[in-house]
Amino acid sequence: MGRRARHLTAAESIAGRQERQRRYHESSSAKEVRAAAREKRGSRKLAKPPRNPPPHAALPPGPLPPQIPPPEPRMKELHDVLLPDDQTLFQAALTEARGHDFSPLDPWEKEPPFAHSPDPNEEKNTLPYFSYTRALGIALHGRRLRNEQANDRRHQAAFEAAPEAAVAALQEETSELWERWARVTALTIYHPFDDSREHAMWAHYIQWLGRSIYHLYELYIRYRK
């Protein structure tokens, strides 16, 4: 009898506890607690950062949006090509040393197609011809590096005077170089053998054009920080 009484008491206790839980679950206070918990969970979900942030999130902070396109991989490769800075002719053109006539560089410094008058007495594709073409290229590297350094000083002075205007000018200059890149890389008028000097100077121009675009983009990123 005693054991059965305890068994019934335990069953009644379980049943009573379940009934109290049911009543609490249906009460208004329990509903309010559950609603508050759902709202809290929802707010936590909304606060999570997106898995794919917008592209501009990775750019350095700055006063202006990124309006200069990133350079192409080829431009980075052209930028990293070593210059013949161990050559005397390169250093002479870089410093505009006295006693040197650099006027033959003038027609090759401009955008192709080149407007130049070939020497009628010069025989093409001979050893002297190739040697002179190589000398032109070395000297032209020195002159273009000199121009790049002067351009850097100009940009630095402009940025120190008016940062936002300097960055805008940098954007405009780079956009013009991108347009020039599209024009020059599309040229197919120079044959590597029949027009060996013109072809070499065309490749020289493309190298420095790609280098300049990459270099200006680096300046743009630096100035926006």
C-alpha positions, 0 to 999 in steps of 0.5 A, a space after each residue: 500500500 505504501 509503495 503504491 501511494 508513493 507511486 501515485 503521488 509521483 505521477 500526480 506530481 509529474 502531471 501537476 508540473 506539466 499542467 503548470 508548464 502548460 498554463 505558463 506557456 499559454 500565459 500573456 507573460 510567457 508570450 511577451 518573453 518569447 516575443 522579446 527573445 525573437 526580436 533580440 535574435 532578429 536584431 543580432 542577425 541584422 547587425 551581422 556584416 555582409 559576407 561580400 562587402 562592396 569593392 570600395 571597402 578595401 580601398 584606402 580612405 580618402 576624400 574622393 571616390 576611386 575614379 582611376 581604374 586599376 592598372 592592367 597586369 601588363 602595366 605592372 610588368 612594364 613598370 618593373 622592367 629594369 632601366 639601363 641606368 648603368 649606361 653612360 648615355 642613359 645618365 647623360 640624358 637623365 642629367 642633360 649633360 653638356 656636350 651631348 646633342 639629344 635632338 635626335 630623340 625628339 621625334 621618337 618621344 612623341 606618340 606614334 605613329 612617328 613623324 620622322 624623316 629617315 636618313 636616305 644614306 643610312 642602310 637599314 638592318 645593318 650592325 651600325 643601324 641596330 647599334 644606333 637604334 639601341 643608343 636611341 633607346 638607352 638615351 630615351 630611357 634617360 630622358 623619360 625618367 627625367 620627365 617622370 621625376 619632374 612630373 613627380 615634383 610637380 604633383 607633390 607641389 600641387 598636392 601640398 598646395 591644394 590636395 583635392 585639386 591635385 588628386 582631380 588633376 591626377 585623375 584627369 591626367 591618368 584618364 588621358 593616358 588610358 585613352 592614349 594606351 588604347 590608341 597606341 597598343 592598337 597600332 599594327 603599322 610597324 613590322 619588326 624587321 622591315 621597320 625595325 627602328 620604328 617597331 623598337 621605338 613603338 615598343 619603347 613608347 608602350 613600355 613607358 606609357 604602361 609604366 606611367 599609368 601604373 606610377 600615377 595610380 600609385 601616386 593617386 593611392 598614396 595621396 588619398 591616404 
